[in-house]
Amino acid sequence: MKGLTELIVAGCILFGLLLTPLVFSILDFISGVRKARQRGERITSDRYRRSVKKVAGYYNLLFALVVVDCMHMGCSWFLNSYYDYHIPTFPFVTLAGAFFVAAIEIKSIREKAEDKVKKDLTDVALLAVEIAKYKDTPAEAAKAIADYFNGTSKKE
């Protein structure tokens, strides 16, 4: 019964670790909305969609790490129950992934609104360089602009 209790506790720890990215993503979202309002930007559904896509990407990563941890915890439970060989039943890999996601989100929350404006200005400068390359042929310039906004241009 002790081994089963260990698995239940490990499952509760996993649940807590899986809540971490959601909490930090919500905090980052609130921070992003506040920064956008501070800069006077309109908040569009594209930005909401991007936030949801980001959270989905985090959970894709974390669920893969949970599978690895489940294999580890199942093996350690088996070895402990049947061979009296004790390996800690703890989701180390998911913990590392949750720390990674939390670090990314904390960095994003701490990013100043002015830094985001500087990044946007850099993006505008890159677009201007793309347009300047094709100043003689309007069709090529239009194609470069379309490629830039579709994300297919080479950004350095």
DSSP file (Angstrom, degrees, kcal/mol; ACC not computed):
  #  RESIDUE AA STRUCTURE BP1 BP2  ACC     N-H-->O    O-->H-N    N-H-->O    O-->H-N    TCO  KAPPA ALPHA  PHI   PSI    X-CA   Y-CA   Z-CA
    1    1 A M     >        0   0    0      0, 0.0     4,-2.1     0, 0.0     5,-0.2   0.000 360.0 360.0 360.0 -29.4    0.0    0.0    0.0
    2    2 A K  H  >  +     0   0    0      1,-0.2     4,-2.0     2,-0.2     5,-0.1   0.897 360.0  52.4 -62.2 -39.7    3.0    2.3    0.6
    3    3 A G  H  > S+     0   0    0      1,-0.2     4,-1.8     2,-0.2    -1,-0.2   0.880 108.4  50.1 -64.1 -38.4    4.0    2.1   -3.0
    4    4 A L  H  > S+     0   0    0      2,-0.2     4,-2.1     1,-0.2    -1,-0.2   0.882 108.2  53.0 -67.5 -37.9    0.5    3.1   -4.2
    5    5 A T  H  X S+     0   0    0     -4,-2.1     4,-2.5     1,-0.2    -2,-0.2   0.897 106.6  53.9 -62.3 -40.1    0.5    6.0   -1.8
    6    6 A E  H  X S+     0   0    0     -4,-2.0     4,-2.6     1,-0.2    -2,-0.2   0.914 108.6  48.7 -59.7 -43.2    3.8    7.1   -3.4
    7    7 A L  H  X S+     0   0    0     -4,-1.8     4,-2.3     2,-0.2    -1,-0.2   0.884 110.6  50.5 -65.6 -38.2    2.2    7.0   -6.8
    8    8 A I  H  X S+     0   0    0     -4,-2.1     4,-2.1     2,-0.2    -2,-0.2   0.921 111.9  47.3 -65.8 -43.0   -0.8    9.1   -5.6
    9    9 A V  H  X S+     0   0    0     -4,-2.5     4,-2.3     2,-0.2    -2,-0.2   0.918 111.8  50.6 -63.5 -42.9    1.5   11.7   -4.1
   10   10 A A  H  X S+     0   0    0     -4,-2.6     4,-2.5     1,-0.2    -2,-0.2   0.883 109.0  52.5 -62.5 -37.8    3.6   11.8   -7.3
   11   11 A G  H  X S+     0   0    0     -4,-2.3     4,-2.3     2,-0.2    -1,-0.2   0.895 108.8  49.3 -63.9 -40.0    0.4   12.2   -9.3
   12   12 A C  H  X S+     0   0    0     -4,-2.1     4,-2.2     2,-0.2    -2,-0.2   0.892 110.6  50.5 -65.4 -39.3   -0.6   15.2   -7.1
   13   13 A I  H  X S+     0   0    0     -4,-2.3     4,-2.6     2,-0.2    -2,-0.2   0.923 109.5  51.1 -63.5 -43.5    2.8   16.7   -7.6
   14   14 A L  H  X S+     0   0    0     -4,-2.5     4,-2.3     1,-0.2    -2,-0.2   0.916 108.2  52.1 -58.8 -43.5    2.5   16.2  -11.4
   15   15 A F  H  X S+     0   0    0     -4,-2.3     4,-1.1     1,-0.2    -1,-0.2   0.926 110.6  47.8 -59.3 -45.2   -0.9   18.0  -11.3
   16   16 A G  H  X S+     0   0    0     -4,-2.2     4,-1.0     1,-0.2     3,-0.4   0.898 111.1  50.8 -62.1 -41.0    0.7   20.9   -9.4
   17   17 A L  H  < S+     0   0    0     -4,-2.6     3,-0.3     1,-0.2    -1,-0.2   0.861 107.9  53.2 -65.5 -34.4    3.5   21.1  -11.8
   18   18 A L  H  X S+     0   0    0     -4,-2.3     4,-0.6     1,-0.2    -1,-0.2   0.718 104.6  55.6 -75.1 -19.6    1.1   21.1  -14.8
   19   19 A L  H  X S+     0   0    0     -4,-1.1     4,-2.4    -3,-0.4    -1,-0.2   0.762  91.0  76.9 -78.2 -25.4   -0.8   24.1  -13.2
   20   20 A T  H  X S+     0   0    0     -4,-1.0     4,-2.5    -3,-0.3     5,-0.2   0.911  93.3  46.3 -54.4 -51.5    2.4   26.1  -13.1
   21   21 A P  H  > S+     0   0    0      0, 0.0     4,-2.6     0, 0.0    -1,-0.2   0.878 111.8  52.8 -62.1 -34.9    2.6   27.1  -16.8
   22   22 A L  H  X S+     0   0    0     -4,-0.6     4,-2.2     2,-0.2    -2,-0.2   0.933 110.8  46.4 -64.4 -44.9   -1.1   28.0  -16.8
   23   23 A V  H  X S+     0   0    0     -4,-2.4     4,-2.2     1,-0.2    -1,-0.2   0.942 115.8  44.9 -62.6 -48.0   -0.7   30.3  -13.8
   24   24 A F  H  X S+     0   0    0     -4,-2.5     4,-2.4     1,-0.2    -1,-0.2   0.863 112.0  52.7 -66.7 -34.9    2.4   32.0  -15.3
   25   25 A S  H  X S+     0   0    0     -4,-2.6     4,-2.6    -5,-0.2    -1,-0.2   0.894 109.0  49.6 -67.0 -38.9    0.8   32.3  -18.7
   26   26 A I  H  X S+     0   0    0     -4,-2.2     4,-2.6     2,-0.2    -2,-0.2   0.922 111.7  48.7 -64.0 -43.1   -2.2   34.0  -17.2
   27   27 A L  H  X S+     0   0    0     -4,-2.2     4,-2.4     1,-0.2    -2,-0.2   0.904 112.5  48.5 -62.5 -40.6    0.1   36.4  -15.4
   28   28 A D  H  X S+     0   0    0     -4,-2.4     4,-2.8     2,-0.2    -2,-0.2   0.892 110.3  51.8 -65.6 -39.3    2.0   37.0  -18.6
   29   29 A F  H  X S+     0   0    0     -4,-2.6     4,-2.5     2,-0.2    -2,-0.2   0.933 110.9  46.8 -62.4 -46.4   -1.3   37.6  -20.5
   30   30 A I  H  X S+     0   0    0     -4,-2.6     4,-2.2     1,-0.2    -2,-0.2   0.915 113.6  49.1 -61.1 -43.0   -2.4   40.1  -17.9
   31   31 A S  H  X S+     0   0    0     -4,-2.4     4,-2.5     1,-0.2    -2,-0.2   0.903 110.6  50.6 -63.2 -41.7    1.0   41.8  -18.0
   32   32 A G  H  X S+     0   0    0     -4,-2.8     4,-2.4     2,-0.2    -2,-0.2   0.893 109.9  49.4 -64.4 -40.6    0.9   41.9  -21.8
   33   33 A V  H  X S+     0   0    0     -4,-2.5     4,-2.3     2,-0.2    -1,-0.2   0.915 111.6  49.7 -63.8 -42.6   -2.6   43.5  -21.9
   34   34 A R  H  X S+     0   0    0     -4,-2.2     4,-2.1     1,-0.2    -2,-0.2   0.916 112.0  47.7 -62.4 -43.1   -1.5   46.1  -19.3
   35   35 A K  H  X S+     0   0    0     -4,-2.5     4,-2.0     2,-0.2    -2,-0.2   0.889 110.5  52.1 -65.9 -38.8    1.6   46.9  -21.4
   36   36 A A  H  X>S+     0   0    0     -4,-2.4     5,-2.8     1,-0.2     4,-0.6   0.911 110.7  47.3 -64.7 -41.4   -0.4   47.1  -24.6
   37   37 A R  H ><5S+     0   0    0     -4,-2.3     3,-0.7     3,-0.2    -1,-0.2   0.888 109.1  55.0 -65.1 -37.8   -2.8   49.6  -23.0
   38   38 A Q  H 3<5S+     0   0    0     -4,-2.1    -1,-0.2     1,-0.3    -2,-0.2   0.871 111.1  44.4 -62.7 -37.1    0.2   51.6  -21.7
   39   39 A R  H 3<5S-     0   0    0     -4,-2.0    -1,-0.3    -5,-0.1    -2,-0.2   0.527 116.4-116.8 -84.2  -5.5    1.5   51.9  -25.2
   40   40 A G  T <<5 +     0   0    0     -3,-0.7    -3,-0.2    -4,-0.6     2,-0.2   0.721  61.4 153.4  78.5  21.8   -2.0   52.7  -26.5
   41   41 A E      < -     0   0    0     -5,-2.8     2,-0.4    -6,-0.2    -1,-0.2  -0.519  47.5-116.5 -83.8 151.4   -2.2   49.6  -28.7
   42   42 A R        -     0   0    0     -2,-0.2     2,-0.7     1,-0.0    -1,-0.1  -0.700  25.9-130.5 -82.8 137.4   -5.5   48.0  -29.7
   43   43 A I        -     0   0    0     -2,-0.4     2,-0.2     3,-0.0   -10,-0.0  -0.813  31.9-170.5 -94.1 118.5   -5.9   44.5  -28.3
   44   44 A T    >>  -     0   0    0     -2,-0.7     4,-1.3     1,-0.1     3,-0.5  -0.584  37.7-111.0-108.3 167.3   -6.9   42.2  -31.1
   45   45 A S  H 3> S+     0   0    0      1,-0.2     4,-2.8     2,-0.2     5,-0.2   0.761 113.7  67.8 -67.7 -23.8   -8.1   38.6  -31.3
   46   46 A D  H 3> S+     0   0    0      1,-0.2     4,-2.3     2,-0.2    -1,-0.2   0.896 100.0  48.5 -61.9 -38.9   -4.8   37.7  -33.0
   47   47 A R  H <> S+     0   0    0     -3,-0.5     4,-1.9     2,-0.2    -1,-0.2   0.880 111.4  49.4 -69.4 -37.1   -2.9   38.4  -29.8
   48   48 A Y  H  X S+     0   0    0     -4,-1.3     4,-2.3     2,-0.2    -2,-0.2   0.932 111.3  49.8 -64.1 -44.2   -5.4   36.3  -27.8
   49   49 A R  H  X S+     0   0    0     -4,-2.8     4,-2.5     1,-0.2    -2,-0.2   0.891 108.5  52.9 -61.3 -40.1   -5.0   33.5  -30.3
   50   50 A R  H  X S+     0   0    0     -4,-2.3     4,-2.1     1,-0.2    -1,-0.2   0.882 108.3  50.6 -64.1 -38.1   -1.2   33.8  -30.1
   51   51 A S  H  X S+     0   0    0     -4,-1.9     4,-2.2     2,-0.2    -2,-0.2   0.917 111.3  47.4 -65.3 -43.0   -1.4   33.5  -26.3
   52   52 A V  H  X S+     0   0    0     -4,-2.3     4,-2.4     1,-0.2    -2,-0.2   0.903 111.5  51.2 -64.7 -40.5   -3.6   30.4  -26.5
   53   53 A K  H  X S+     0   0    0     -4,-2.5     4,-2.1     2,-0.2    -1,-0.2   0.880 108.9  51.8 -63.7 -38.1   -1.2   28.9  -29.1
   54   54 A K  H  X S+     0   0    0     -4,-2.1     4,-2.1     2,-0.2    -2,-0.2   0.927 110.4  47.3 -64.4 -45.8    1.8   29.6  -26.8
   55   55 A V  H  X S+     0   0    0     -4,-2.2     4,-2.4     1,-0.2    -2,-0.2   0.898 110.5  53.0 -63.6 -40.1    0.1   27.8  -23.8
   56   56 A A  H  X S+     0   0    0     -4,-2.4     4,-2.2     1,-0.2    -1,-0.2   0.898 108.1  50.9 -62.2 -40.0   -0.8   24.9  -26.1
   57   57 A G  H  X S+     0   0    0     -4,-2.1     4,-2.0     2,-0.2    -1,-0.2   0.902 108.7  51.4 -63.4 -41.1    2.8   24.6  -27.1
   58   58 A Y  H  X S+     0   0    0     -4,-2.1     4,-2.7     1,-0.2    -2,-0.2   0.928 111.4  47.1 -60.5 -44.6    3.9   24.6  -23.5
   59   59 A Y  H  X S+     0   0    0     -4,-2.4     4,-2.7     2,-0.2     5,-0.2   0.831 106.3  57.4 -71.9 -30.3    1.5   21.8  -22.7
   60   60 A N  H  X S+     0   0    0     -4,-2.2     4,-1.5     2,-0.2    -1,-0.2   0.943 111.9  43.5 -59.3 -45.8    2.6   19.8  -25.7
   61   61 A L  H  X S+     0   0    0     -4,-2.0     4,-1.9     1,-0.2    -2,-0.2   0.943 115.1  48.3 -62.6 -48.8    6.1   19.9  -24.3
   62   62 A L  H  X S+     0   0    0     -4,-2.7     4,-2.2     1,-0.2    -2,-0.2   0.859 107.8  53.6 -66.4 -35.4    5.0   19.2  -20.7
   63   63 A F  H  X S+     0   0    0     -4,-2.7     4,-1.8     2,-0.2    -1,-0.2   0.872 107.7  51.7 -67.9 -34.2    2.8   16.2  -21.6
   64   64 A A  H  X S+     0   0    0     -4,-1.5     4,-1.6    -5,-0.2    -1,-0.2   0.907 111.2  48.0 -64.2 -40.1    5.7   14.6  -23.4
   65   65 A L  H  X S+     0   0    0     -4,-1.9     4,-2.5     1,-0.2    29,-0.3   0.847 107.1  56.5 -68.4 -33.5    7.8   15.1  -20.3
   66   66 A V  H  X S+     0   0    0     -4,-2.2     4,-2.9     2,-0.2    -1,-0.2   0.892 103.9  53.7 -63.9 -39.1    5.0   13.6  -18.2
   67   67 A V  H  X S+     0   0    0     -4,-1.8     4,-2.1     2,-0.2    -1,-0.2   0.927 109.3  48.0 -61.1 -44.1    5.1   10.5  -20.3
   68   68 A V  H  X S+     0   0    0     -4,-1.6     4,-2.2     1,-0.2    -2,-0.2   0.929 113.6  47.5 -61.3 -44.9    8.8   10.2  -19.6
   69   69 A D  H  X S+     0   0    0     -4,-2.5     4,-3.3     1,-0.2     5,-0.2   0.875 108.4  54.7 -65.4 -36.8    8.2   10.7  -15.9
   70   70 A C  H  X S+     0   0    0     -4,-2.9     4,-2.6     2,-0.2     5,-0.2   0.900 108.2  49.4 -63.9 -39.2    5.4    8.2  -15.8
   71   71 A M  H  X S+     0   0    0     -4,-2.1     4,-2.3     2,-0.2    -2,-0.2   0.939 114.0  46.1 -62.4 -45.0    7.7    5.6  -17.3
   72   72 A H  H  X S+     0   0    0     -4,-2.2     4,-2.6     1,-0.2    -2,-0.2   0.932 115.2  45.5 -62.2 -46.9   10.3    6.5  -14.6
   73   73 A M  H  X S+     0   0    0     -4,-3.3     4,-2.4     2,-0.2    -1,-0.2   0.876 112.2  51.3 -68.9 -36.7    7.8    6.4  -11.8
   74   74 A G  H  X S+     0   0    0     -4,-2.6     4,-2.3    -5,-0.2    -1,-0.2   0.922 112.8  45.6 -64.3 -43.3    6.2    3.2  -13.0
   75   75 A C  H  X S+     0   0    0     -4,-2.3     4,-2.8    -5,-0.2     5,-0.2   0.914 113.7  48.4 -65.8 -42.6    9.6    1.5  -13.2
   76   76 A S  H  X S+     0   0    0     -4,-2.6     4,-2.2     2,-0.2    11,-0.3   0.883 111.8  49.9 -67.7 -36.1   10.7    2.8   -9.8
   77   77 A W  H  X S+     0   0    0     -4,-2.4     4,-2.7     2,-0.2     5,-0.2   0.922 112.3  48.3 -64.0 -43.6    7.4    1.7   -8.2
   78   78 A F  H  X S+     0   0    0     -4,-2.3     4,-2.6     2,-0.2     5,-0.5   0.932 112.9  46.7 -62.1 -47.4    7.8   -1.8   -9.8
   79   79 A L  H  X S+     0   0    0     -4,-2.8     6,-2.0     1,-0.2     4,-1.5   0.885 115.5  46.5 -63.7 -38.0   11.4   -2.1   -8.5
   80   80 A N  H  X S+     0   0    0     -4,-2.2     4,-0.6     4,-0.3    -2,-0.2   0.902 116.6  43.7 -70.0 -41.0   10.4   -0.9   -5.1
   81   81 A S  H  < S+     0   0    0     -4,-2.7    -2,-0.2    -5,-0.2    -3,-0.2   0.890 128.4  22.7 -73.5 -40.3    7.4   -3.2   -4.8
   82   82 A Y  H  < S+     0   0    0     -4,-2.6    -3,-0.2    -5,-0.2    -2,-0.2   0.693 134.8  27.4-106.2 -21.5    8.8   -6.4   -6.2
   83   83 A Y  H  < S-     0   0    0     -4,-1.5    -3,-0.2    -5,-0.5    -2,-0.1   0.361  92.6-124.6-123.2   4.0   12.6   -6.2   -5.7
   84   84 A D     <  +     0   0    0     -4,-0.6     2,-0.6    -5,-0.3    -4,-0.3   0.850  64.0 140.3  52.3  38.4   12.9   -3.9   -2.7
   85   85 A Y        -     0   0    0     -6,-2.0     2,-0.6    -9,-0.1    -1,-0.2  -0.950  43.0-147.5-111.7 111.8   15.1   -1.6   -4.8
   86   86 A H        +     0   0    0     -2,-0.6    -9,-0.1    -3,-0.1   -10,-0.1  -0.723  26.2 165.9 -96.8 121.6   14.2    2.0   -4.0
   87   87 A I        -     0   0    0     -2,-0.6    -7,-0.1   -11,-0.3    -2,-0.0  -0.990  49.6 -97.6-120.8 134.9   14.5    4.8   -6.6
   88   88 A P        -     0   0    0      0, 0.0     2,-1.3     0, 0.0   -12,-0.1  -0.272  27.5-140.7 -56.4 131.8   12.7    8.1   -5.7
   89   89 A T        +     0   0    0    -13,-0.1   -16,-0.1     2,-0.1   -20,-0.0  -0.714  54.3 128.8 -94.5  84.7    9.3    8.3   -7.3
   90   90 A F        -     0   0    0     -2,-1.3     2,-2.2   -21,-0.1     3,-0.2  -0.999  66.4-118.8-141.8 138.7    9.4   12.0   -8.3
   91   91 A P     >  +     0   0    0      0, 0.0     4,-2.0     0, 0.0     5,-0.1  -0.451  46.4 159.4 -79.3  72.9    8.6   13.7  -11.6
   92   92 A F  H  > S+     0   0    0     -2,-2.2     4,-2.1     1,-0.2     5,-0.1   0.889  70.0  50.5 -62.6 -41.9   12.1   15.2  -12.1
   93   93 A V  H  > S+     0   0    0     -3,-0.2     4,-2.2     1,-0.2    -1,-0.2   0.915 111.9  46.5 -67.6 -43.1   11.8   15.7  -15.9
   94   94 A T  H  > S+     0   0    0    -29,-0.3     4,-2.7     2,-0.2    -1,-0.2   0.870 109.6  55.9 -66.4 -35.7    8.5   17.5  -15.6
   95   95 A L  H  X S+     0   0    0     -4,-2.0     4,-2.3     2,-0.2    -2,-0.2   0.926 107.9  48.1 -60.3 -44.6    9.8   19.6  -12.8
   96   96 A A  H  X S+     0   0    0     -4,-2.1     4,-2.2     1,-0.2    -2,-0.2   0.912 112.5  49.0 -62.8 -42.3   12.7   20.7  -15.1
   97   97 A G  H  X S+     0   0    0     -4,-2.2     4,-2.4     2,-0.2    -2,-0.2   0.893 110.1  50.6 -64.0 -40.0   10.2   21.5  -17.9
   98   98 A A  H  X S+     0   0    0     -4,-2.7     4,-2.6     2,-0.2    -1,-0.2   0.887 110.0  50.3 -66.0 -38.4    7.9   23.5  -15.6
   99   99 A F  H  X S+     0   0    0     -4,-2.3     4,-2.5     2,-0.2    -2,-0.2   0.908 109.9  51.6 -62.7 -41.3   11.0   25.5  -14.4
  100  100 A F  H  X S+     0   0    0     -4,-2.2     4,-1.9     2,-0.2    -2,-0.2   0.937 112.6  44.0 -60.7 -48.8   11.9   26.2  -18.0
  101  101 A V  H  X S+     0   0    0     -4,-2.4     4,-2.4     1,-0.2     5,-0.2   0.912 113.3  51.7 -63.7 -43.0    8.4   27.4  -18.9
  102  102 A A  H  X S+     0   0    0     -4,-2.6     4,-2.7     1,-0.2     5,-0.2   0.897 108.0  52.1 -61.9 -40.1    8.2   29.5  -15.7
  103  103 A A  H  X S+     0   0    0     -4,-2.5     4,-2.2     2,-0.2    -1,-0.2   0.909 109.9  49.0 -63.4 -41.5   11.6   31.1  -16.5
  104  104 A I  H  X S+     0   0    0     -4,-1.9     4,-2.1     1,-0.2    -2,-0.2   0.936 114.2  45.3 -61.8 -46.6   10.3   32.1  -20.0
  105  105 A E  H  X S+     0   0    0     -4,-2.4     4,-2.6     2,-0.2    -2,-0.2   0.881 111.1  52.0 -68.2 -38.5    7.1   33.5  -18.6
  106  106 A I  H  X S+     0   0    0     -4,-2.7     4,-2.3     2,-0.2    -1,-0.2   0.911 109.7  50.5 -64.0 -40.7    8.9   35.4  -15.8
  107  107 A K  H  X S+     0   0    0     -4,-2.2     4,-1.0    -5,-0.2    -2,-0.2   0.911 111.6  48.5 -61.6 -41.5   11.2   37.0  -18.4
  108  108 A S  H  < S+     0   0    0     -4,-2.1     3,-0.3     1,-0.2    -2,-0.2   0.893 110.9  49.8 -66.0 -39.9    8.3   38.0  -20.5
  109  109 A I  H  < S+     0   0    0     -4,-2.6    -1,-0.2     1,-0.2    -2,-0.2   0.898 111.6  48.6 -65.2 -39.8    6.5   39.5  -17.5
  110  110 A R  H  < S+     0   0    0     -4,-2.3    -1,-0.2    -5,-0.2    -2,-0.2   0.661  84.9 111.3 -76.7 -15.8    9.5   41.5  -16.5
  111  111 A E  S  < S-     0   0    0     -4,-1.0     2,-0.1    -3,-0.3    -3,-0.0  -0.378  71.2-123.8 -62.0 131.7   10.1   42.8  -20.0
  112  112 A K     >  -     0   0    0      1,-0.1     4,-1.5    -2,-0.1     3,-0.3  -0.421   9.9-122.9 -78.9 152.7    9.4   46.5  -20.1
  113  113 A A  H  > S+     0   0    0      1,-0.2     4,-1.8     2,-0.2     5,-0.1   0.853 113.2  57.7 -61.2 -35.2    6.9   48.0  -22.5
  114  114 A E  H  > S+     0   0    0      1,-0.2     4,-2.3     2,-0.2    -1,-0.2   0.874 102.1  54.3 -65.1 -36.4    9.6   50.3  -23.9
  115  115 A D  H  > S+     0   0    0     -3,-0.3     4,-2.2     1,-0.2    -1,-0.2   0.875 106.2  52.3 -64.9 -36.5   11.7   47.2  -24.8
  116  116 A K  H  X S+     0   0    0     -4,-1.5     4,-2.3     2,-0.2    -1,-0.2   0.888 108.3  50.9 -65.4 -37.9    8.7   45.9  -26.8
  117  117 A V  H  X S+     0   0    0     -4,-1.8     4,-2.4     2,-0.2    -2,-0.2   0.912 109.1  50.9 -64.3 -41.9    8.5   49.2  -28.6
  118  118 A K  H  X S+     0   0    0     -4,-2.3     4,-2.1     2,-0.2    -2,-0.2   0.900 109.9  50.0 -61.6 -40.7   12.2   48.9  -29.4
  119  119 A K  H  X S+     0   0    0     -4,-2.2     4,-2.1     2,-0.2    -1,-0.2   0.908 110.1  50.3 -64.0 -41.8   11.7   45.4  -30.8
  120  120 A D  H  X S+     0   0    0     -4,-2.3     4,-2.1     1,-0.2    -2,-0.2   0.896 109.1  51.5 -63.2 -39.9    8.8   46.6  -32.9
  121  121 A L  H  X S+     0   0    0     -4,-2.4     4,-2.2     2,-0.2    -1,-0.2   0.879 107.9  52.5 -64.7 -37.2   10.9   49.4  -34.3
  122  122 A T  H  X S+     0   0    0     -4,-2.1     4,-2.2     2,-0.2    -1,-0.2   0.906 108.2  51.1 -63.0 -41.5   13.6   46.9  -35.1
  123  123 A D  H  X S+     0   0    0     -4,-2.1     4,-2.0     1,-0.2    -2,-0.2   0.895 109.4  50.2 -62.6 -40.0   11.0   44.9  -37.0
  124  124 A V  H  X S+     0   0    0     -4,-2.1     4,-2.4     2,-0.2    -1,-0.2   0.896 109.0  52.2 -64.8 -39.7   10.0   48.0  -38.9
  125  125 A A  H  X S+     0   0    0     -4,-2.2     4,-2.0     2,-0.2    -2,-0.2   0.901 108.3  50.8 -63.7 -40.3   13.6   48.7  -39.8
  126  126 A L  H  X S+     0   0    0     -4,-2.2     4,-2.0     1,-0.2    -1,-0.2   0.895 110.0  50.3 -63.3 -39.4   14.0   45.1  -41.2
  127  127 A L  H  X S+     0   0    0     -4,-2.0     4,-2.4     2,-0.2    -2,-0.2   0.908 108.2  52.7 -64.0 -41.7   10.8   45.6  -43.3
  128  128 A A  H  X S+     0   0    0     -4,-2.4     4,-2.5     1,-0.2    -2,-0.2   0.888 108.0  51.3 -62.0 -38.8   12.2   48.9  -44.6
  129  129 A V  H  X S+     0   0    0     -4,-2.0     4,-1.5     2,-0.2    -1,-0.2   0.914 109.3  50.5 -63.7 -42.5   15.4   47.1  -45.6
  130  130 A E  H  X S+     0   0    0     -4,-2.0     4,-0.7     1,-0.2    -2,-0.2   0.911 112.6  46.2 -61.3 -42.6   13.4   44.4  -47.4
  131  131 A I  H >< S+     0   0    0     -4,-2.4     3,-1.0     1,-0.2    -2,-0.2   0.899 108.2  56.5 -67.1 -40.3   11.4   47.1  -49.3
  132  132 A A  H >< S+     0   0    0     -4,-2.5     3,-1.2     1,-0.3    -1,-0.2   0.805  97.3  63.4 -63.9 -29.2   14.6   49.0  -50.2
  133  133 A K  H 3< S+     0   0    0     -4,-1.5    -1,-0.3     1,-0.3     3,-0.2   0.833 112.8  34.7 -62.5 -30.9   16.1   46.0  -51.9
  134  134 A Y  T X< S+     0   0    0     -3,-1.0     3,-0.6    -4,-0.7     7,-0.5  -0.141  74.8 129.6-116.9  36.3   13.3   46.0  -54.5
  135  135 A K  T <  S+     0   0    0     -3,-1.2    -1,-0.2     1,-0.2    -2,-0.1   0.756  73.7  52.2 -66.7 -23.7   12.7   49.8  -54.9
  136  136 A D  T 3  S+     0   0    0     -3,-0.2    -1,-0.2     1,-0.2    -2,-0.1   0.753 108.9  50.1 -84.2 -24.6   12.9   49.6  -58.7
  137  137 A T    <>  -     0   0    0     -3,-0.6     4,-2.2     1,-0.1     3,-0.3  -0.901  63.7-167.8-119.9 104.4   10.3   46.8  -59.1
  138  138 A P  H  > S+     0   0    0      0, 0.0     4,-2.6     0, 0.0     5,-0.2   0.838  88.3  56.6 -59.5 -34.3    7.1   47.4  -57.3
  139  139 A A  H  > S+     0   0    0      2,-0.2     4,-2.2     1,-0.2     5,-0.1   0.921 109.2  45.4 -65.0 -42.2    5.9   43.8  -57.8
  140  140 A E  H  > S+     0   0    0     -3,-0.3     4,-2.5     2,-0.2    -1,-0.2   0.881 112.1  52.2 -67.0 -37.6    9.0   42.4  -56.1
  141  141 A A  H  X S+     0   0    0     -4,-2.2     4,-2.3    -7,-0.5    -2,-0.2   0.917 109.9  48.7 -63.6 -42.9    8.6   45.0  -53.3
  142  142 A A  H  X S+     0   0    0     -4,-2.6     4,-2.5     1,-0.2    -2,-0.2   0.900 111.6  49.7 -63.0 -40.6    5.0   43.9  -52.8
  143  143 A K  H  X S+     0   0    0     -4,-2.2     4,-2.8     2,-0.2    -2,-0.2   0.906 110.0  50.8 -64.7 -40.9    6.1   40.2  -52.8
  144  144 A A  H  X S+     0   0    0     -4,-2.5     4,-2.3     2,-0.2    -2,-0.2   0.894 111.1  48.6 -63.2 -40.3    8.8   41.1  -50.2
  145  145 A I  H  X S+     0   0    0     -4,-2.3     4,-2.4     2,-0.2     5,-0.2   0.930 112.4  47.8 -65.0 -45.1    6.3   42.8  -48.0
  146  146 A A  H  X S+     0   0    0     -4,-2.5     4,-1.8     1,-0.2    -2,-0.2   0.918 112.7  49.1 -62.2 -43.3    3.9   39.9  -48.2
  147  147 A D  H  X>S+     0   0    0     -4,-2.8     5,-2.2     1,-0.2     6,-1.1   0.899 109.9  52.6 -61.8 -40.1    6.7   37.4  -47.5
  148  148 A Y  H ><5S+     0   0    0     -4,-2.3     3,-0.8     1,-0.2    -2,-0.2   0.935 112.2  43.4 -62.2 -46.8    7.7   39.5  -44.5
  149  149 A F  H 3<5S+     0   0    0     -4,-2.4    -1,-0.2     1,-0.2    -2,-0.2   0.757 112.5  53.1 -74.1 -22.7    4.2   39.6  -43.0
  150  150 A N  H 3<5S-     0   0    0     -4,-1.8    -1,-0.2    -5,-0.2    -2,-0.2   0.537 114.0-119.1 -85.6  -6.2    3.7   35.9  -43.7
  151  151 A G  T <<5S+     0   0    0     -3,-0.8    -3,-0.2    -4,-0.7     4,-0.1   0.625  83.8 113.8  82.6  13.1    7.0   35.1  -41.9
  152  152 A T      < +     0   0    0     -5,-2.2    -4,-0.2    -6,-0.2     2,-0.1   0.531  49.4  96.4 -95.5  -5.7    8.7   33.6  -44.9
  153  153 A S  S    S-     0   0    0     -6,-1.1     2,-0.8    -5,-0.1    -9,-0.0  -0.456  86.6-103.5 -80.2 158.9   11.4   36.3  -45.3
  154  154 A K        -     0   0    0     -2,-0.1     2,-0.4     2,-0.0    -1,-0.1  -0.728  37.6-165.6 -86.0 110.1   14.8   35.8  -43.7
  155  155 A K              0   0    0     -2,-0.8   -32,-0.0    -4,-0.1   -29,-0.0  -0.804 360.0 360.0 -95.4 136.6   15.0   37.9  -40.6
  156  156 A E              0   0    0     -2,-0.4    -1,-0.1   -30,-0.0    -2,-0.0   0.414 360.0 360.0-103.7 360.0   18.5   38.4  -39.2
